[in-house]
Amino acid sequence: MSARIPAPQGDIPNLTWQGQPIDCASCPHVHLREAGECEPGLACMQDGYARRIDRFFRWHKELAAQHLHHPYFEVRAISARYTEVFHLPALMADEDETVRLQVALRLPQRLLQKMKHDEHREVRIRVAQRLEADQLPSMVQDPDYGVRQWVARRLSPALLSLLASDPEAVVRQEVALRIEMPALLRMAEDPDPGVRRTVAERLPVGLLGRLADDEDLLVRWNVIGRANADVLSRLRQDPDPMLAQAAEGRWLQLQSPALPQEEPHHG
C-alpha cells in the first residue's frame, strides 16, 4: 500500500506521541513494515500525529481492536473509529473525551442513551445529533445551550414548547424555526429581536399585525415583506423612512394586482 503513496515532504516530524524517534524494530507490527504495508512519516500507529495513525488503521482495520486500550488517546480514538462496533462499550467511560466522541458516533441506540449525561459537552452534542427523536425530551434540560440547540433542531414539533422559554436566545430561535401555531404566535412576545425576526418570517400573514409596531427595525422589515394591505397601510407611517417607503411600495403593488409584486430588499 505505502509504495503507491509517497510520504509527504516537509510534513510534521515523525516522532512517537512521547516525542521519541520511531523504532520500527520494537513495533508489534514490524512485519507490515517489512512487507511495505506501513511507513514512518506516512502510515504508522506509533506516530504522535493523528493523520498518520488514521492512515495506518484505515489500511489495517483488522488491527484496531488490539489498540483500544493504548496509552495514547489518539490511538484509542482512531482505533474506535475502525474497530467492530461490539468492542465500543468498553470505551464508553474512557478518560479522554476524544475517545468518547468517536464512541458516541458509532454506538447503537440502546447504548447511546447511556451517554446522554457525559461530562463533556461535545460528547453530549454528538448524542443529541444521533439519538432517536423519541429519546430527545430527556435532554431538554441539559446544562449546555449547544446541546439544547441540537435538541431543538431535532425534537418533534409537538414537543418544542418544552424549549420555547429556554434561557438562551439561540435555542429559542431554533424553536421558532420549527414550532407550530399557536405556540409560534406566543413567541411573538419573545424578548430577543432575533427570535421575533424568525417569528415574523413564519407567522400566518393574517397575524403579522402583532409585530407591525415591534421596536426592532428588522422585525418590521420582515413584516413588510409578507404583510397584507391592512398591515402595510399602518406601516406606511413607520418612523423609519426606509421602512415607510418600502411599505408604501408594497401597499401600492397590492392595490394594483397587475403589477409584479416584490418583497422589499436591502440596498
Stockholm file with secondary structure:
# STOCKHOLM 1.0

chainA/1-267         MSARIPAPQGDIPNLTWQGQPIDCASCPHVHLREAGECEPGLACMQDGYARRIDRFFRWHKELAAQHLHHPYFEVRAISARYTEVFHLPALMADEDETVRLQVALRLPQRLLQKMKHDEHREVRIRVAQRLEADQLPSMVQDPDYGVRQWVARRLSPALLSLLASDPEAVVRQEVALRIEMPALLRMAEDPDPGVRRTVAERLPVGLLGRLADDEDLLVRWNVIGRANADVLSRLRQDPDPMLAQAAEGRWLQLQSPALPQEEPHHG
#=GR chainA/1-267 SS CGGGSCCCTTCSCCBBTTSCBCCGGGSTTHHHHHTTSCBTTTBCTTBSCHHHHHHHHHHCGGGGGGGTTCSSHHHHHHHHHHSCGGGGGGGTTCSSHHHHHHHHHHCCHHHHGGGTTCSSHHHHHHHHHHSCGGGGGGGTTCSCHHHHHHHHHHSCGGGGGGGTTCSSHHHHHHHHHHCCTTHHHHGGGCSCHHHHHHHHHHSCGGGGGGGTTCSSHHHHHHHHHHCCHHHHHHHTTCSSHHHHHHHHHHHHHHHCTTSCCCCCCCC
#=GC SS_cons         CGGGSCCCTTCSCCBBTTSCBCCGGGSTTHHHHHTTSCBTTTBCTTBSCHHHHHHHHHHCGGGGGGGTTCSSHHHHHHHHHHSCGGGGGGGTTCSSHHHHHHHHHHCCHHHHGGGTTCSSHHHHHHHHHHSCGGGGGGGTTCSCHHHHHHHHHHSCGGGGGGGTTCSSHHHHHHHHHHCCTTHHHHGGGCSCHHHHHHHHHHSCGGGGGGGTTCSSHHHHHHHHHHCCHHHHHHHTTCSSHHHHHHHHHHHHHHHCTTSCCCCCCCC
//
